[in-house]
Amino acid sequence: MTNLDKLIKQFERFPGIGARQAKRFAFHILTLPPEEVEELSRLISTLPLSVTECTRCHRFFSAHSPSHVLCNICDDANRDQSKLMVVERDSDVTALERAGVYDGLYFVLGGTVPILQNPNTGKLRGGALRGAVEAAIQNHLEEIILGFAVNPDGENTARFVERLLVETLIGTSVRISQLGRGLSTGSELEYADPETIKSALRSRY
């Protein structure tokens, strides 16, 4: 296998990228000036040094120093501590923040529980979510919002989280809600416009 073939295979591993798009990316790189290829390579290789995972919500963020372990959202005392939204991935947080309609905290689960495949829940941050909820309860948590895609996998993941947190929520008044009307069937938060997200939040149930 040539280096070009290996590069194409790497691109194919990206979420939502098929063989045709992977080839397009690889051949585009071949048309770039050497300095741009070098800059791209440098950015990729140094990314782990400048981006870290928040120890509380587990989203990735650009850290100004190694001592910064919380992202700007978790470190913001003005955020509504009574609400915690559980989402699949970082890009969902980005979409919600861009919409500017949610002021609570987040938890990035790290994936979904597929309904048609053998669920590999070991890759999800289930234990960390329980710990985050336990800590949030001590800080006046009132509501956990499940912000998953409106599709079978998203619904299956919501049920997984509900079962996961049953014992943790015993004896508390914390309620679990889901995004309501606004997100149509098959929709993902990452691609939703601000008005759609706003409507889904208002009609959560």
N, C-alpha and C positions, 0 to 999 in steps of 0.2 A: 504494500500500500504506500503510495507516494505521500509526501507532506501535504499536498493539496487535498488528497482524498481524506487524510486524517483531519485536516481543518474543517472540511465539509461535514464530516461525522461529528465533530465537536459542536458545530452550529446546529446540527439536527437534534442535539440533546437539549437545546433551549426550548422553553415552554412555547407551544404554539407554532413552532418552526418546522416546516416539512422539508423534504429533500430539495425541492425546487428553490425555495427561499434560501436554504443553506448554501446551495451552489451560487446563487446570486450574490450573497454576502462575500463568499470566498473569492469569486472572480472580481468583485468590486475592489477588494483589497489589492489585487494584482495590478489594478489600474492606478493606484495611489502613488504619489511621489514617495521616494524612500524616507524622507523626513516625517511624512504623515504616518507611514507604517511604523516607524520607530517610536513616534509619539503614542500611537495606539498601543503598541507593545508595552511601553513604559507605564501607561495609565493602568493597564490590566495587571501588570506585575506588582505595582505599588498600591493597588486598591486595598488589599488587606491591611496595609500599614496606616491608611488614613480613614478607613471606615470600620466601625465596630458594632457589635450587637448590644442593644440596650439590655441591661440585666433585669429589667422589670417587665417591659412589654415585648422584648425580643425583636423589635424592628431594627433595621440597620440605620446608622446615622454617621455623619462625619464628625469625628471627635477632634477637638482642638488639642487635647493632651491625653495621655494614657490614664490620667486620674478621672476623666469623665466617663462614668459608667452608665449614666442615665441620659436618655435622649432629651431634647428640648421640651417635648410634650410631658414626659413623666416628671421632669424637673420643674415644671411650671406650677407654682402654688395656686395660680388662678384658675386652673382647670377644675371642672366639676368632679369632685372625688366620689360622688354618689353613683356615677354611671361608669360602667366598664363594657366596652364593645369588643367582642371576640370576632376576629376576622381571619380569613385564610392566609393572606400574604401582605407584604409591605405595601404593594401598589394599591391595595384597598385603603390603607391609612392615607396614602397620598391623595386618593380621590376624595375621601371624606374631608380632609383638611383643605383641599382646593375648593370644595363646595362651601366651606365655612358655615355649616349648619349644625355641627356637633362640637360640644365643648367638654366632653368627658374624657376618660382615659381609654386606652386600647390594650388588647393582648393579641399578638400574632400567633395563631395556632401552628402555622407552618405547613398547611395542606388540608386535604379533605379526606373523608372516609368514602371511597368509591362504593357504589351500591351493586355494581356488576362484577367486581373483582374481589379477590381475597383481601380484606382490609388489613393494611400494614399500619396499625395505629401506633406502633413503636416509633415511627418517624415523627409523630405529632408530639407537641409539648403538653401532653395531658397532665403529667405530674406537676410541671411548672405552672400550668393554669390553675390547678387546685391550690397551689401555694400562693399564687397571686390573688386568688379570690379570698383565701383565708386572711391574707394581709389587708386586703381592701375592706373586708368586713370590720376589721378593727378600726378602719378609718371612715366608718359611716357609709359603706356601700349599700345602695338601695335597689339597684337594677343592673342586671347583666343583659346586654343586647346581643343577640346572635346575628352577625352581619354577613351571612353566607350567601352564595349565589342562589338564585331561584331556579334550581334544577334538582334532579334526583340526588346527585352527590351532595349538594348543599343541604338538602333536607335531611339526608342520612347523617351528615356531620352534625347538624343541629341536635338530632336525637342522641348521637354519641356524647355530645357535650352535656346535654341534660342528664343523661344517666351518670356521667362522670362526676357531676356536681351534687347529686342527690344527697349523699351523706354530709357533704360539706355545708349544705344549706339547711340541714335539719336544725330547728330551733331558732332560725333567723326569719326576718321578714323580707329578705331579698327575693325579688321576683325575676324570672327569666322571660324576656320578650324577644320577638323576632321582627325584622323589618316587614312592614305591611305593604299595602297597595302603593303602587308607584313603580316598583321594579316588576317588569313583566316576566313571564315564565321564560327561563333560559338566560335571564340577565345576570351580569356580574357587576359588582360594585366598581371595579377598575374602569369600566367603560361607560358608566352611568354619568349623565350630566347633572349639574348641581340641583336643578329643579326636581329631577327624578329622585335624587337622594333625599332631598328635603321632604318630598311627599312620602317616601317610604319610612322616614323617621317619624313623621307626624302620625302616621297610621299604623305604627307598630302595635303588635298585639301579644 
